[in-house]
Amino acid sequence: MTERRKFFIHVGYPKTATTTLQKRLFSRHPGICYLGKPLTGKLLDIEYRMLNLDSIQFAHALPELREMFLALIRQCPDDRNALLSHEGFLRATRYSGHDIGRTAERIKQVFSDPLADSLEVHVLITIRKQVDIIPSYFFDSVSRSPRQFQQFLSSSLEQPQYGYFPSLFYDMVIGYYSAQFGKDRVTVMPFEAFMTRREDFLKTLAGYLEIDYGTCLELASDGSYNTKARSGSGYRLTANEYVLDMVNRYRPQRTALPRLLRQLLKRIPMKNYVFAMSQADRDRVQALFAGANKRLSEEFDLKLEEFGYY
């Protein structure tokens, strides 16, 4: 029987150093056949079909999706395992009505027979403390208004079974992936280990991906993208950045206006907007997810208590 090639799929979460891993490590390591992100061409089409098609349309598209993935993987050298990294699979608002559990099922369907005869799928999930990921998610995916952030946080704490919060019960979400692929095929790595124990994180990741650790260390030993967020304090945004963001949102065409505004606003002292939780709200969020975090930590031997998850 021919030995199956390993195919690694990194599904997120968003705001867990995904951009840094994608740009500094996955896309540059010579031991990885990196398929994306950023997504272009066929991969962009694959993403749309997997996340946005209804069930009937997806069933019709499934044979073609398998062929598209096979074509991409055939381009990989025989001595490299393929890797796809895309945090959109675990972003509940990626498309209207995006169901992250359904996406897990669809990934499983795509890589079932006949692809299962030649590919062994392994799933990597990176997580982050809920008290830190919530303001990052809101800033990046919902709004850049601090007042709206407080409204979002209050309503989410009042009804945590709706909206974004259910996706942060990590034990349930990762348990669902384990049910689809098998627990031995799912690996969980905390963002906090990447930030505070970088060498250990990269050594574990290198062993998991079967790539050279020294090269990992050289490529991603320090620095990160998206550095506005500060652990424990949410996002900080100056008023001029806020104005520029609003201009870019409502004038998406490339013009000289944002550049001129930036030059003008730099000359004017402006206050900071802070996307942060009060200590009382942090305590409520931590209490809400503590049980789920403890169960996940015990199930995957993650020692999350060392990073303040519960």
Secondary structure per residue as TSV (DSSP state, phi and psi in degrees):
chain	resnum	aa	ss	phi	psi
A	1	M	-	360.0	132.4
A	2	T	-	-68.2	133.0
A	3	E	-	-68.0	134.2
A	4	R	-	-77.6	144.9
A	5	R	E	-81.3	147.2
A	6	K	E	-85.6	138.5
A	7	F	E	-124.4	118.8
A	8	F	E	-99.8	132.6
A	9	I	E	-125.0	116.9
A	10	H	E	-95.8	110.2
A	11	V	-	-98.6	5.7
A	12	G	-	108.6	-160.7
A	13	Y	-	-74.2	158.3
A	14	P	T	-62.5	151.8
A	15	K	T	69.1	31.6
A	16	T	S	-123.7	43.3
A	17	A	S	69.3	21.5
A	18	T	H	-62.2	-43.8
A	19	T	H	-63.4	-41.7
A	20	T	H	-63.4	-45.6
A	21	L	I	-63.1	-41.7
A	22	Q	I	-66.1	-47.6
A	23	K	I	-83.3	-32.8
A	24	R	I	-98.8	-27.5
A	25	L	I	-116.6	-62.8
A	26	F	I	-58.5	-44.3
A	27	S	T	-78.7	-10.7
A	28	R	T	-117.9	-13.8
A	29	H	-	-74.7	126.7
A	30	P	T	-68.3	-13.2
A	31	G	T	-89.3	-1.6
A	32	I	E	-113.9	134.9
A	33	C	E	-95.1	97.3
A	34	Y	E	-90.8	124.8
A	35	L	E	-92.8	-26.5
A	36	G	E	168.4	163.5
A	37	K	S	-111.4	156.0
A	38	P	S	-69.9	152.7
A	39	L	-	-94.5	134.2
A	40	T	-	-141.1	164.1
A	41	G	H	53.9	-124.3
A	42	K	H	-62.4	-37.1
A	43	L	H	-65.0	-37.1
A	44	L	H	-64.9	-38.4
A	45	D	H	-66.5	-41.0
A	46	I	H	-60.5	-45.9
A	47	E	H	-58.3	-47.5
A	48	Y	H	-60.7	-44.5
A	49	R	H	-66.2	-39.3
A	50	M	H	-73.6	-33.7
A	51	L	H	-97.2	-23.2
A	52	N	H	-118.6	-20.9
A	53	L	S	-71.0	146.6
A	54	D	-	-73.8	173.8
A	55	S	H	-62.8	-38.7
A	56	I	H	-67.3	-45.0
A	57	Q	H	-63.5	-39.5
A	58	F	H	-65.3	-42.6
A	59	A	H	-59.2	-38.7
A	60	H	H	-68.7	-34.5
A	61	A	H	-84.4	-12.2
A	62	L	H	-57.4	-47.7
A	63	P	H	-58.5	-40.0
A	64	E	H	-69.0	-36.9
A	65	L	H	-60.8	-42.0
A	66	R	H	-62.0	-43.0
A	67	E	H	-65.2	-37.1
A	68	M	H	-64.4	-43.2
A	69	F	H	-66.2	-43.2
A	70	L	H	-59.5	-41.1
A	71	A	H	-62.6	-40.1
A	72	L	H	-66.4	-43.5
A	73	I	H	-72.5	-30.5
A	74	R	H	-62.2	-22.9
A	75	Q	T	-77.6	-11.4
A	76	C	S	-79.4	138.7
A	77	P	-	-58.3	149.9
A	78	D	T	-63.6	-24.1
A	79	D	T	-90.8	8.6
A	80	R	S	-125.1	141.4
A	81	N	E	-86.7	142.7
A	82	A	E	-82.8	149.2
A	83	L	E	-140.4	132.5
A	84	L	E	-118.4	125.8
A	85	S	E	-121.4	120.9
A	86	H	-	-156.4	104.8
A	87	E	G	-68.5	-11.4
A	88	G	G	-62.8	-21.6
A	89	F	G	-64.4	-26.6
A	90	L	G	-112.9	19.8
A	91	R	-	-101.2	109.4
A	92	A	T	-61.5	-22.3
A	93	T	T	-107.3	19.4
A	94	R	S	-57.2	-47.1
A	95	Y	S	-131.2	157.8
A	96	S	T	-58.3	125.5
A	97	G	T	80.5	9.1
A	98	H	-	-61.0	124.2
A	99	D	-	-108.9	112.0
A	100	I	H	-69.6	-26.8
A	101	G	H	-70.5	-41.1
A	102	R	H	-62.8	-36.0
A	103	T	H	-63.3	-41.1
A	104	A	H	-59.3	-42.8
A	105	E	H	-62.8	-40.0
A	106	R	H	-69.9	-37.9
A	107	I	H	-60.1	-43.8
A	108	K	H	-61.1	-43.3
A	109	Q	H	-63.1	-43.3
A	110	V	H	-60.5	-40.3
A	111	F	T	-99.2	17.6
A	112	S	S	-83.1	-169.5
A	113	D	T	-53.6	139.0
A	114	P	T	-89.3	-5.0
A	115	L	G	-64.4	-29.6
A	116	A	G	-62.9	-20.5
A	117	D	G	-69.4	-26.3
A	118	S	T	-118.0	-15.0
A	119	L	E	-125.5	138.3
A	120	E	E	-111.8	109.3
A	121	V	E	-86.8	131.8
A	122	H	E	-124.2	137.0
A	123	V	E	-110.5	127.5
A	124	L	E	-108.7	127.6
A	125	I	E	-124.1	122.9
A	126	T	E	-103.0	136.0
A	127	I	E	-123.7	170.4
A	128	R	-	-151.2	148.3
A	129	K	-	-51.0	135.0
A	130	Q	H	-61.2	-35.1
A	131	V	H	-64.6	-22.3
A	132	D	H	-98.9	-33.1
A	133	I	H	-75.3	-28.2
A	134	I	H	-62.8	-53.4
A	135	P	H	-63.9	-33.1
A	136	S	H	-64.7	-44.0
A	137	Y	H	-61.1	-46.3
A	138	F	H	-62.1	-46.8
A	139	F	H	-59.4	-40.1
A	140	D	H	-84.5	-33.7
A	141	S	H	-118.9	-13.9
A	142	V	T	-116.0	-65.3
A	143	S	-	-160.4	162.4
A	144	R	S	-115.9	32.2
A	145	S	-	-104.7	115.8
A	146	P	H	-57.8	-36.6
A	147	R	H	-63.4	-42.6
A	148	Q	H	-66.9	-29.9
A	149	F	H	-63.2	-43.2
A	150	Q	H	-64.2	-38.6
A	151	Q	H	-64.8	-43.9
A	152	F	H	-60.1	-44.7
A	153	L	H	-65.1	-44.4
A	154	S	H	-62.1	-47.5
A	155	S	H	-66.9	-35.4
A	156	S	H	-68.4	-37.7
A	157	L	H	-71.1	-31.6
A	158	E	H	-70.5	-36.2
A	159	Q	-	-133.9	72.9
A	160	P	T	-70.5	-6.7
A	161	Q	T	-82.6	-3.4
A	162	Y	S	-117.7	160.3
A	163	G	T	72.0	-135.1
A	164	Y	T	-79.2	-34.9
A	165	F	G	-57.3	-38.7
A	166	P	G	-56.8	-29.1
A	167	S	G	-71.5	-11.6
A	168	L	G	-96.4	2.2
A	169	F	-	-81.4	84.7
A	170	Y	H	-60.3	-34.5
A	171	D	H	-62.4	-37.5
A	172	M	H	-71.2	-46.5
A	173	V	H	-65.5	-48.2
A	174	I	H	-70.7	-32.7
A	175	G	H	-61.8	-34.1
A	176	Y	H	-68.3	-41.7
A	177	Y	H	-63.9	-37.9
A	178	S	H	-63.3	-37.8
A	179	A	H	-65.9	-33.3
A	180	Q	H	-75.8	-43.3
A	181	F	H	-111.6	-13.0
A	182	G	-	96.3	136.1
A	183	K	G	-59.5	-34.0
A	184	D	G	-70.0	-10.7
A	185	R	G	-103.9	3.8
A	186	V	E	-116.8	127.4
A	187	T	E	-121.5	136.0
A	188	V	E	-118.1	132.2
A	189	M	E	-134.0	128.1
A	190	P	E	-81.0	139.0
A	191	F	H	-55.5	-37.8
A	192	E	H	-62.5	-32.1
A	193	A	H	-67.5	-37.1
A	194	F	H	-62.5	-38.6
A	195	M	H	-80.2	-34.5
A	196	T	H	-111.3	-19.2
A	197	R	-	-134.3	57.2
A	198	R	H	-56.3	-45.2
A	199	E	H	-64.0	-43.6
A	200	D	H	-63.9	-40.9
A	201	F	H	-60.3	-47.9
A	202	L	H	-67.8	-33.6
A	203	K	H	-65.3	-43.3
A	204	T	H	-64.2	-43.7
A	205	L	H	-64.4	-41.1
A	206	A	H	-62.6	-41.7
A	207	G	H	-64.8	-39.6
A	208	Y	H	-64.9	-44.9
A	209	L	H	-84.3	-5.9
A	210	E	T	61.4	49.2
A	211	I	-	-128.6	168.8
A	212	D	-	-71.1	124.5
A	213	Y	H	-68.3	-40.4
A	214	G	H	-58.1	-39.8
A	215	T	H	-67.8	-39.3
A	216	C	H	-57.0	-46.0
A	217	L	H	-63.0	-40.8
A	218	E	H	-65.1	-38.4
A	219	L	H	-80.8	-34.6
A	220	A	H	-136.7	32.5
A	221	S	S	-75.4	-22.8
A	222	D	S	-148.9	168.5
A	223	G	-	76.2	165.4
A	224	S	-	-163.7	159.8
A	225	Y	S	-88.7	168.3
A	226	N	-	54.3	60.3
A	227	T	T	-94.5	8.9
A	228	K	T	-65.1	-29.8
A	229	A	E	-75.9	139.2
A	230	R	E	-121.8	129.8
A	231	S	T	-56.4	128.9
A	232	G	T	86.1	-12.7
A	233	S	T	-123.3	2.1
A	234	G	E	72.8	-152.1
A	235	Y	E	-102.4	146.7
A	236	R	E	-120.5	130.6
A	237	L	E	-135.4	124.0
A	238	T	E	-72.7	158.4
A	239	A	H	-61.8	-37.8
A	240	N	H	-67.9	-35.1
A	241	E	H	-63.8	-37.6
A	242	Y	H	-63.6	-45.8
A	243	V	H	-61.3	-45.4
A	244	L	H	-62.9	-37.8
A	245	D	H	-62.8	-42.9
A	246	M	H	-64.7	-38.9
A	247	V	H	-62.9	-44.8
A	248	N	H	-64.2	-33.5
A	249	R	H	-69.5	-39.5
A	250	Y	H	-96.0	-9.8
A	251	R	-	-129.9	73.3
A	252	P	-	-67.8	-16.4
A	253	Q	S	-67.0	148.1
A	254	R	-	-74.9	113.3
A	255	T	-	-135.1	172.9
A	256	A	S	-81.0	-8.9
A	257	L	H	-58.8	-49.7
A	258	P	H	-59.1	-38.8
A	259	R	H	-65.2	-41.9
A	260	L	H	-66.4	-40.8
A	261	L	H	-61.7	-42.2
A	262	R	H	-60.1	-43.5
A	263	Q	H	-63.6	-38.8
A	264	L	H	-70.1	-46.4
A	265	L	H	-69.8	-24.9
A	266	K	T	-62.7	-23.7
A	267	R	T	-85.7	-7.3
A	268	I	S	-111.3	120.8
A	269	P	-	-63.6	128.5
A	270	M	-	-136.3	154.2
A	271	K	-	-76.9	167.2
A	272	N	E	-92.9	140.2
A	273	Y	E	-94.8	139.3
A	274	V	E	-121.8	123.3
A	275	F	E	-98.3	86.5
A	276	A	-	-142.6	156.4
A	277	M	-	-95.6	147.0
A	278	S	-	-69.4	162.8
A	279	Q	H	-61.0	-36.5
A	280	A	H	-62.9	-42.1
A	281	D	H	-69.0	-37.8
A	282	R	H	-60.5	-41.5
A	283	D	H	-64.3	-39.8
A	284	R	H	-66.8	-42.2
A	285	V	H	-64.7	-44.8
A	286	Q	H	-62.1	-41.8
A	287	A	H	-65.1	-36.9
A	288	L	H	-61.9	-40.7
A	289	F	H	-102.7	-0.4
A	290	A	H	-59.3	-45.0
A	291	G	H	-63.3	-43.2
A	292	A	H	-63.4	-41.4
A	293	N	H	-65.8	-39.8
A	294	K	H	-66.2	-41.7
A	295	R	H	-62.9	-42.9
A	296	L	H	-63.7	-42.9
A	297	S	H	-60.3	-42.3
A	298	E	H	-70.8	-38.4
A	299	E	H	-66.1	-37.6
A	300	F	H	-112.8	9.7
A	301	D	T	52.4	55.2
A	302	L	-	-96.9	-17.1
A	303	K	-	55.1	45.8
A	304	L	G	-66.3	-21.0
A	305	E	G	-62.4	-27.6
A	306	E	G	-67.1	-20.3
A	307	F	G	-105.4	9.5
A	308	G	T	79.5	25.5
A	309	Y	-	-74.5	-25.5
A	310	Y	-	-158.2	360.0
